[in-house]
Structures are given as C-alpha cells and as structure tokens.
Amino acid sequence: MPTDIDIARAAKLEHIKDIAAKVNLTEDHLHYYGKHKAKLPLDLIDEEKIKKNKLILVTAISPTPAGEGKTTVSIGLTQGLNRVGKQTMAVLREPSLGPVFGIKGGATGGGYSQVVPMEDINLHFTGDFAAIEKAHNLLAALIDNNLQSKTKSIGIDPRTVLWKRVVDMNDRALRKIVIGLGGTTSGVPRETGFDITAASEIMAILCLSKDLEDLKRRFGNIFVGFTYDKKPIYARDLKGHGAMAALMKDAIRPNLVQTLEGNPVLIHGGPFANIAQGTNSVIATKMGLSLSNYVVTEAGFGCDLGAEKFLDIKCVSAGLNPSAIVLVATIRALKYHGGADLKELTMENVEAVRNGLPNLRKHLENVQQFNIKPVVAINRFTSDTDAEIEVIKNACAELGIQAHVANIWAEGGAGAEDLAKAVIQVVENASEKFTPMYDWESPVQEKIKAVATKIYGAKAIDYTSRAKSDLRKIAKLGLEHLPVCIAKTQKSLSDNPKLLGRPKDFLVTVREIEIAAGAGFLIPITGNIMRMPGLPGVPSAEHIDIDAEGNISGLF
C-alpha cells in the first residue's frame, strides 16, 4: 500500500476554480494562493441558506495517543455523501506545525480520504497561523512597551500579566522564560513564557468571530491584567486591537481546497480541544452551510472535549443546530481502554475490545444527552479482524444505534457509502433543536458541575484556593455569564490520564480558572495541561525531507 504522501502526490488535482464552480462560485469570488488553494470572501455567508442546510459533526471515543482518524472519517464521509447524491462540503481545522513535526505527523486525513494539496496544508498553508502568531505577539510587545514607558504608562502591575508569547512549534524550553534582561533600555525583567499558537486566545477569537468588526471588538476585550490599584486592563486600553485586526485581514477568510475525489473543502482555524474549543471557525462553518446542502465538520479529541465545546460554546454562540453526530470508534482505541498494552493494539484481542465498550457507551450516552442521534463509524485499520468488529456492531445494536464500518483509508468515499446512508437517515429524522448541557446565565460553578458530572461522569468537583480566588475575580469583572471551556486531558473521561475506560466516582479538581474575555469563555484548568508541548524522543521531523526537485517526503 502506498503512503499517504505518495497517494496525495499521485492524485490529479483539479484547478481550484473548477472546485469552486461545484458550489456555484466564480473566479471573482477567489483570492488565489496558486492553482489549488484560494481564500473566499465573507459576504458569501447567507443566514437563510444556513437555516435550510444540514450540519453533521464528527467526534470520537477517548483516543489513543495517535488519534482515531476523525479527520480521515470526516473526509471519507464527505466523499461518501457526495457519491450517494448529497451535495456535501467538509469544513475542517488547519494543522498545527507542532503535531506535524511532533508525534502525529500531518493532519489532512489518510489513504484515499485526504484533502489536498497535503504538503501545503500541513506546512504553512496560506499563512493563517503566522498571522495569528503575529497578532498575539504584537499585544505581548505592546504590554512590555507600556511597562517600559515613562510617559504613556497605564500602570500595569507586571505581576498580574498572564499574556505570554506564542510560536507554532513544540518547544518545551520556552514554557517558562525571563525577559527584559540587559539593562534599562531592554525592558522590565519579568517571568513569562511561550504557548503553542493553537493555544492562543487569538486563535479562539478567530474561530468564534462572525466578521472582521467582531474580531476587532473581541481583540479589544482581551483581559491583560490589573493596574497597581486593582483596575482591570484590556487590550483596548493599550490601543492595539486595531493593528492586531489589521494583521488578520486575510487570515479571517476561509481557505478552499479539495478532497482526493474533487469535493470542495473549507479549512480554517485550528484550536486544540483539550485547551480551547477544538473546532474550526464559525465563519467557515456558516460559509459551508451557505454553499452546500450538507456540511461535515469535526471537533478535536473525544466527545467529552471537542464535541461538548462545539455544542455548548460554538453552536450556542453562533446559533448553529447540528442534525447528526458521527462517533468514530476504532478497534485499537477500545483495546486500549480495555486494558491492552499500546504495543499490542494490532494483535487480535476480542476480550480487550469487549472490555473497552464502556468508554464507547458513555460517549454515546453523552451524544444523546444533547438530544442528537449518534451514528457509530468504525474506522477500519488493516489489523482489525471481523470478530473484533462484530463486538462493536452487536453492542451498538443492543442500544438501537447504527454502526457501520468505514473503510475509507483504503477505499475513499466508496468505503463510506453505508455510513453515509445511515447518516442521511438520521439527518432526515432529526429533532428540531439540540439541547445544550447548561444555560450560559447559570453560576460558573453550576456550569462546571454540569459538564463534569453529566459528560465526564464525575462524582464531585473540588476547587483549589487559587480557583476560588479566580471565581471571585470573575465575579468582580462581571464575566459570570460566559460559558466554560474546560481544559482537561484527552486521554481519559476524567482529569486523570491514567483512568481509562469509563471511570466512576472520581473527583475533578479545578486548579485555576483563566479568563478569555475576548474569545468569550472561561477556562477552568483541571489536571496538568501543557500549552506548550514538547517533542517526543523520535519526532516526526526526523523523517521529513525534501529533494533537489522540491519533492517532500516523510509526511504522513
């Protein structure tokens, strides 16, 4: 079997103007980035069409460290739906260079279910991440410049500033640094650090903004810290939000590419789901719904993270109403949650699959708590056996839920036709409105409790003294009405990555609560969450190369 990059390189790509024509767009709508990529204008969004068309979310059970193929399933399902007669677009997130060069490699799908040009999308793409990085770091520079100023200082207490810098790379050495060394002309010495770009509040803001004006307003609302006399400082007080928005004038526009089968795809934004909302932009999702009858989108990590945030934050904020949720399950993930060793996941082990079913059942319960009907996609790997697959099908049948093998890595859209037909059936019988897990106007602790007990399965929530202090600060700032975007490990339903399967009667500890006033949510931090990942012992970067003709190898 050829590698992903071999398959992508062998494909005959259509000119992006021909892809655009499939959703009735002309060359006048396109801002070209070569022959196979283009940005689209925001005036294509049509709220009346959005109400009529159908949104499908792809999520997953709790993943193994390598992920379970949500992007691959999203692309394969998009191809499958088009093959059975439903005009469908995929709307996906952009890859971060951190995972590309770290442990996961590329993030454009796999096998015959890929978006292309895969090398471009994985490496820099149209520069959106660079623009986010620059806008974020401009605010950091303005903060330090104001601390240094003797004439225009607004009295920021540097001890209260939590705004770091960002870079789109896994670089653990930058987590904690000291800046401002070198004398009185080099700034005010203080401790700070770097986060990865996908963890930036600028990324979260981009993905929740409705237009450029809203983006600029949200930039101005970014909470910076306090003055020495305890007055709150926002980015607008530093008069930098206009310049920050100017850096984003092109990045705010979604990117049009294609699947290997020539279906249109929008890719825009890329926040992680364990530390942010984990979904592509509202703008891209609404544009997809304006251009196509069906839209397939994804949310990062498991249903307890990306899907919950997609529904409780993004959908409530933007007025979106998904018609179906596809829950990706893999044999290897069920074995992992059933007690099998990571090194033995490719060996047949029916009993381990059976032991891992409680994790699948909990995620299915969670989907149904939102009043949405799930469909299970069994993302097939070459090591999966018929006996193992039968365990999942039987378990889902007992619950009255359809489960279909998605052989989309090997067969592309043809391997997703049965899944596509099941999804259509659910979509056509969908209820009118999904039910959020909580009311935004509820007290902050009640919102956290709703997610932790109903979605994670926790018995209770504990708050550290710092978290209690943060709650008082949130109340003082009048931000109690914001939704909660809980930062939690993706490896477990709990906040302890070692508790696999379906843990019960556990305690969730909220260590602190960060304020993302620009994005419009609060971030309760549970467990040990890294905003700047490190590279593994053998990073993917060691396998990536380029030859004299410019052909890239090693992306997967």
C-alpha positions, 0 to 999 in steps of 0.5 A: 500500500502506498503512503499517504504522501505518495497517494496525495502526490499521485492524485490529479488535482483539479484547478481550484476554480473548477472546485469552486464552480461545484458550489456555484462560485466564480473566479471573482469570488477567489483570492488565489494562493496558486492553482489549488488553494484560494481564500473566499470572501465573507459576504458569501455567508447567507443566514437563510441558506444556513437555516435550510442546510444540514450540519453533521459533526464528527467526534470520537471515543477517548483516543489513543495517543495517535488519534482515531482518524476523525479527520480521515472519517470526516473526509471519507464521509464527505466523499461518501455523501457526495457519491450517494447524491448529497451535495456535501462540503467538509469544513475542517481545522488547519494543522498545527506545525507542532503535531506535524513535526511532533508525534502525529505527523500531518493532519489532512486525513489518510489513504484515499480520504485526504484533502489536498494539496497535503504538503501545503496544508500541513506546512504553512498553508496560506499563512493563517497561523503566522498571522495569528502568531503575529497578532498575539505577539504584537499585544505581548510587545505592546504590554512590555512597551507600556511597562517600559514607558515613562510617559504613556504608562497605564500602570500595569502591575507586571505581576498580574500579566498572564499574556505570554508569547506564542510560536507554532512549534513544540518547544518545551524550553520556552514554557517558562522564560525571563525577559527584559534582561540587559539593562534599562533600555531592554525592558522590565525583567519579568517571568513569562513564557511561550504557548503553542499558537493553537493555544492562543486566545487569538486563535479562539477569537478567530474561530468564534468571530462572525466578521472582521468588526467582531474580531476587532471588538473581541481583540479589544476585550482581551483581559491583560491584567490589573493596574497597581490599584486593582483596575482591570486592563484590556487590550483596548486600553493599550490601543492595539486591537486595531493593528492586531485586526489589521494583521488578520485581514486575510487570515479571517477568510476561509481557505478552499481546497479539495478532497482526493475525489474533487469535493470542495473543502473549507479549512480554517482555524485550528484550536486544540480541544483539550485547551480551547474549543477544538473546532474550526471557525464559525465563519467557515462553518456558516460559509459551508452551510451557505454553499452546500446542502450538507456540511461535515465538520469535526471537533478535536479529541473525544466527545467529552472535549471537542464535541461538548465545546462545539455544542455548548460554546460554538453552536450556542454562540453562533446559533448553529443546530447540528442534525447528526453526530458521527462517533468514530470508534476504532478497534485499537482505541477500545483495546486500549481502554480495555486494558491492552498494552499500546504495543499490542493494539494490532494483535487480535484481542476480542476480550480487550475490545469487549472490555473497552465498550464502556468508554464507547457507551458513555460517549454515546450516552453523552451524544444523546444527552444533547438530544442528537442521534449518534451514528457509530463509524468504525474506522477500519485499520488493516489489523482489525479482524471481523470478530473484533468488529462484530463486538462493536456492531452487536453492542451498538445494536443492543442500544438501537444505534447504527454502526457501520464500518468505514473503510475509507483509508483504503477505499475513499468515499466508496468505503463510506457509502453505508455510513453515509446512508445511515447518516442521511437517515438520521439527518432526515429524522432529526429533532428540531433543536439540540439541547445544550448541557447548561444555560450560559446565565447559570453560576460558573460553578453550576456550569462546571458541575454540569459538564463534569458530572453529566459528560465526564461522569464525575462524582464531585468537583473540588476547587483549589484556593487559587480557583476560588480566588479566580471565581471571585475575580470573575465575579468582580469583572462581571464575566459570570455569564460566559460559558466554560471551556474546560481544559482537561486531558484527552486521554481519559473521561476524567482529569486523570490520564491514567483512568481509562475506560469509563471511570466512576466516582472520581473527583475533578479538581479545578486548579485555576480558572483563566479568563478569555474575555475576548474569545468569550469563555472561561477556562477552568484548568483541571489536571496538568495541561501543557500549552506548550508541548514538547517533542517526543524522543523520535519526532516526526521531523526526523523523517521529513525531507525534501529533494533537489526537485522540491519533492517532500517526503516523510509526511504522513 
